[in-house]
């Protein structure tokens, strides 16, 4: 019996050794699990830090996007103003072209009037030349008439004197 008891004790000791071995293995596993959990916790802390950095970057990106949208709105407003100015400039150019066409028409009219005036001046010069000829001829005739008139006056004077002499002679004769 003692033997048996010893066997049982030995068996129980073996069981205890097996349990110890199992416990050691469980301890080792637990240590590895704790190590793994510690690594996971470190990874989680790292991930949290990365998430915080990502959130910061996200906020910066949101701010950048807001700034870009603001700049985009300003650019759209600038573009709208430029388009409005461009329309005004196009209208000004259209007005200038119209004025230019009117000016060209006015210049054409002035040139036509100028041609008519040149023709009138040419005709006036011709008429003036004819008038000069007529005046010179009239002047020549006037001089001739004046010369003849002088001759006639002298003749009339002579005749008047003769008439007076004849009358005086007649009166004396009477």
Secondary structure, 3 states (H helix, E strand, C coil): CHHHHHHHHHHHHHHHHHHHHHHHHHHHHHHHHHHHHHHHHHHHHHHHHHHHHHHHHHHHHHHHHHHHHHHHHHHHHHHHHHHHHHHHHHHHHHHHHHHHHHHHHHHHHHHHHHHHHHHHHHHHHHHHHHHHHHHHHHHHHHHHHHHHHHHHHHHHHHHHHHHHHHHHHHHHHC
